Amino acid sequence: MTLLRADLHVHTSHSKHNGDIPFVASRDCYSPPQAVYRIAKARGMDLVAITDHDTIDGALDLLERQPGARDVIVGEEVSCCFPDVDIPVHLGVYGITEALHRDVQPLRDNVFQVTAFLREAGVFFCLNHLLHFYRRQTPLESYLRLLHEVPALETRNGAMSTAHNRLVEQIAAAWSVRSPLASVAGSDAHTLRRGGRTWIEAPGTTREEFLESLKRGRGRPGGLHGGVPATCGDVYGVIAAYAASLVGAGPVDHRGWHRAACLAFVVASLPLQLLLPAVMTLGIKRREMREVRRARKDLHAVFGQRGTAPLLAEPET
């Protein structure tokens, strides 16, 4: 049986601008699509997926440079909102077309409208990094209504901790006792350093057969989990690429006085840039572990009555 491998969560320089500090107008990623393709193939990926934030331009750029390529998956990470509460939700969509991308944009304020649209369109998609944005804004059982609406969960994300990924994998297994839920995996790389380090394998000899196997739940995740070093590496990599772009080594996003002001900001904040990203990342990962522990306790109440509580036991260390 032939198995194909793909990293199904990768960003390129076409991902939207980072909104953390609006003035600096930094991108989320500075990796050219063709460089992402080369590194993925070098690391053993049979298929290459591009999943930029709310755009398919990265994948289309790659296909324009490689017309007729059969090993490229046009993907998108669609940013949505959980209605009535402040929970961002990210969906990984695969095999998306320009028409579907255009039609889904007006629906993003309500994730349930997006999932209904994608199911109706027959396109394969998954719910990415399940607990990344969840901070108990609503009861967990209410939040997990999302699992009724998606065909797949991202059960291994190369930027999330091992504990987070394993809990999501256990949730997928527990949920599948009642309703099948397929698995997806990817690096969530915002630099070339981690691209192709986390992947999903599934039977097939073509891109279409691979995606069909994923739909049928035949995918198996592999590769690295994440944590502080993985996230820190991406943050520092994006900062370095941003600084390089200001001096002409990369995409030109700033001109005139704005460019000069951003350069001055980079120089003035250099001491903070050397330390603050690591401190912030450590805090984010500690919070992630806290939410994973809380979610594990809450999930016993959600799943225990269905006889699946053993699946949610603390993993052995």
C-alpha positions in Angstrom: 0.0 0.0 0.0 1.4 3.4 -1.0 1.4 6.1 1.7 1.7 9.8 0.9 2.9 12.3 3.4 2.0 16.0 3.8 2.5 18.8 6.2 -1.1 20.3 6.2 -0.5 23.5 8.1 2.2 25.8 6.7 2.3 29.5 6.2 4.1 31.7 3.6 4.7 35.4 3.1 1.2 35.7 1.8 -0.3 35.3 5.3 -2.0 38.4 6.6 -0.2 41.1 8.5 0.3 40.5 12.2 -2.0 42.7 14.3 -0.1 42.5 17.6 1.5 45.9 17.0 -0.5 47.5 14.1 2.0 50.3 13.5 4.9 48.1 12.5 2.8 46.2 9.9 4.7 43.0 10.2 3.6 39.9 8.3 2.9 36.6 10.1 5.4 34.9 7.9 8.1 35.9 5.4 8.8 32.5 3.8 8.4 32.6 -0.1 6.0 29.9 -1.3 8.6 28.3 -3.6 11.0 28.1 -0.6 8.3 26.4 1.5 7.8 23.9 -1.4 11.5 23.2 -1.7 12.0 22.6 2.1 8.9 20.4 2.3 10.1 18.2 -0.5 13.6 18.0 1.0 12.1 16.8 4.2 10.2 14.0 2.6 6.8 15.5 1.9 5.1 13.9 -1.1 2.5 16.6 -1.3 2.9 20.3 -0.3 0.0 22.2 1.2 0.0 26.0 1.6 -2.5 27.2 4.3 -2.1 30.9 4.7 -4.3 33.0 6.9 -7.5 34.0 5.0 -6.0 33.9 1.6 -5.1 31.4 -1.1 -2.6 33.7 -2.9 0.4 31.8 -1.6 -0.8 28.5 -3.1 -1.8 30.3 -6.3 1.6 32.0 -6.5 3.3 28.6 -6.2 1.1 27.1 -8.9 1.8 30.0 -11.2 5.5 29.3 -10.9 4.9 25.5 -11.4 2.0 25.2 -13.8 0.2 21.9 -13.7 1.9 20.7 -10.5 0.0 17.7 -9.1 1.7 17.7 -5.7 0.4 21.0 -4.5 -2.7 21.3 -2.2 -4.4 24.7 -2.3 -5.3 25.3 1.3 -6.3 28.1 3.6 -6.5 28.7 7.3 -9.9 30.4 7.6 -10.2 32.7 10.7 -13.7 32.6 12.2 -15.5 33.7 15.3 -17.5 31.5 17.7 -20.8 33.5 17.9 -21.7 35.5 21.0 -18.4 34.9 22.8 -14.8 36.0 22.1 -13.3 32.8 20.8 -11.3 32.8 17.6 -11.7 29.6 15.6 -9.3 28.5 12.8 -10.4 26.0 10.1 -7.9 24.3 7.8 -9.5 24.0 4.4 -8.0 21.8 1.6 -8.7 21.8 -2.1 -10.3 25.2 -1.9 -11.0 27.1 -5.1 -11.0 30.9 -5.7 -14.8 30.9 -5.9 -15.1 29.0 -2.5 -12.5 31.4 -0.9 -14.5 34.4 -2.1 -17.8 33.0 -0.9 -16.6 32.1 2.5 -15.2 35.5 3.5 -18.6 37.2 4.4 -19.5 34.2 6.7 -16.4 34.4 8.9 -18.1 36.2 11.8 -20.0 33.0 12.6 -18.0 29.7 12.4 -21.2 27.6 12.2 -22.2 29.4 9.0 -18.7 28.7 7.6 -18.8 25.0 8.5 -22.3 24.6 7.0 -21.1 26.2 3.8 -18.0 24.0 3.5 -20.0 20.9 4.2 -22.5 21.8 1.6 -19.6 22.5 -0.9 -18.2 19.0 -0.2 -14.7 20.4 0.6 -12.5 18.7 3.2 -11.6 20.8 6.3 -10.6 20.5 9.9 -10.7 22.4 13.2 -7.1 23.5 14.0 -5.4 23.6 17.4 -8.6 23.0 19.3 -7.7 24.6 22.7 -5.3 27.3 21.5 -7.8 30.1 21.9 -10.2 28.5 24.4 -10.0 30.3 27.8 -13.3 29.1 29.3 -15.2 32.0 27.6 -18.1 29.5 27.4 -18.6 26.1 29.0 -16.5 23.5 27.4 -19.5 21.4 26.4 -20.9 24.4 24.5 -17.6 25.0 22.8 -17.4 21.4 21.7 -20.6 21.8 19.7 -18.0 22.5 17.0 -17.2 18.8 16.8 -20.7 18.2 15.4 -19.9 20.5 12.5 -16.4 19.5 11.3 -15.2 16.3 9.6 -11.8 16.4 11.1 -9.6 17.6 14.0 -6.0 18.7 13.8 -4.7 16.1 16.3 -1.0 17.1 16.0 0.1 20.7 15.6 3.9 21.3 15.5 3.6 24.5 17.5 1.3 23.1 20.3 2.6 21.2 23.3 2.7 17.4 23.5 0.0 17.5 26.2 -2.3 19.6 24.1 -1.9 17.4 21.0 -2.4 14.2 22.9 -5.5 15.5 24.6 -7.0 16.6 21.2 -6.1 13.1 19.8 -8.0 11.5 22.8 -10.9 13.8 22.2 -11.1 12.8 18.6 -11.0 9.1 19.6 -13.6 9.6 22.2 -15.9 11.5 19.9 -15.5 8.9 17.2 -17.1 6.3 19.4 -20.3 8.1 18.4 -19.5 10.0 15.2 -16.3 9.5 13.1 -13.8 12.3 13.3 -10.8 12.2 11.0 -7.3 13.4 11.9 -5.1 16.1 10.3 -1.6 17.1 11.3 0.9 19.9 10.4 3.7 22.0 11.6 1.9 25.4 11.8 5.3 26.7 10.6 5.8 30.5 10.2 9.4 30.0 9.2 11.3 27.5 7.1 12.9 26.0 10.2 9.9 23.8 11.1 8.2 23.2 7.7 7.8 19.5 7.0 8.7 18.5 10.6 5.1 17.5 11.4 2.9 15.6 9.0 0.0 13.3 8.3 0.3 10.1 6.3 -2.6 8.5 4.3 -3.0 5.9 1.6 -3.1 7.1 -2.0 -1.1 7.6 -5.2 -2.5 11.1 -6.0 -3.4 14.3 -4.2 -7.1 13.4 -4.7 -6.8 9.9 -3.3 -4.8 11.2 -0.3 -7.5 13.7 0.6 -10.2 11.1 0.1 -8.3 8.8 2.5 -8.2 11.6 5.1 -11.9 12.1 4.8 -12.3 8.4 5.5 -10.3 8.6 8.7 -7.3 6.8 7.4 -4.7 9.4 8.2 -2.0 8.9 10.8 -0.1 11.9 12.3 3.7 11.9 12.7 6.6 14.1 13.4 7.3 16.6 16.1 5.1 18.2 18.7 5.7 21.8 19.7 6.4 23.8 22.8 8.4 26.8 23.9 11.5 26.2 21.6 9.3 25.7 18.5 7.2 28.8 19.1 10.1 31.0 20.2 12.1 30.0 17.1 9.2 31.1 14.9 8.8 34.4 16.7 12.4 35.3 16.5 12.6 34.1 12.9 9.7 36.4 12.0 11.2 39.3 13.8 14.5 38.9 12.0 12.8 38.6 8.7 10.8 41.7 9.4 13.9 43.7 10.2 15.6 42.4 7.1 12.6 43.5 5.0 13.0 47.0 6.2 16.5 47.2 4.7 15.4 45.6 1.4 16.0 41.9 2.0 12.5 40.6 1.5 9.0 41.9 0.7 8.7 45.7 0.6 5.8 46.7 2.8 7.1 50.0 4.1 8.1 53.2 2.3 9.2 56.7 3.2 8.6 58.0 6.7 6.8 54.8 7.7 9.9 52.7 6.9 12.2 55.1 8.7 9.9 55.1 11.8 9.8 51.3 11.8 13.6 51.0 11.5 13.9 53.4 14.4 11.5 51.3 16.4 13.4 48.2 15.7 16.7 49.7 16.8 15.3 51.4 19.9 13.5 48.2 21.0 16.3 45.8 20.3 17.0 45.0 24.0 13.4 44.1 24.5 13.3 42.1 21.3 16.1 39.9 22.6 14.2 39.0 25.8 10.5 39.8 25.6 9.4 37.2 22.9 10.9 34.4 25.0 9.2 35.7 28.2 5.8 36.1 26.4 6.1 32.6 24.8 6.8 31.0 28.1 3.8 32.7 29.6 1.6 31.6 26.7 2.8 28.0 27.0 2.2 27.9 30.7 -1.3 29.2 30.1 -1.8 26.5 27.4 -0.8 23.8 29.9 -3.1 25.2 32.5 -6.0 25.1 30.1 -5.2 21.6 29.0 -5.4 20.4 32.6 -8.7 22.2 33.2 -10.1 20.9 30.0 -9.1 17.3 30.9 -11.1 17.6 34.1 -14.1 19.1 32.3 -14.0 16.5 29.6 -14.6 13.7 32.1 -18.0 15.2 32.7 -18.6 15.6 28.9 -17.5 12.1 27.9 -17.7 10.1 31.1 -21.4 9.4 30.8 -20.8 7.8 27.4 -18.4 5.3 28.8 -15.3 6.8 27.2 -13.7 8.4 30.4 -10.6 6.0 30.2 -9.6 7.6 26.9 -9.2 10.9 28.8 -6.9 9.6 31.5 -3.7 11.4 32.2 -1.0 10.1 29.8 1.9 8.2 31.3 5.2 10.1 31.5 
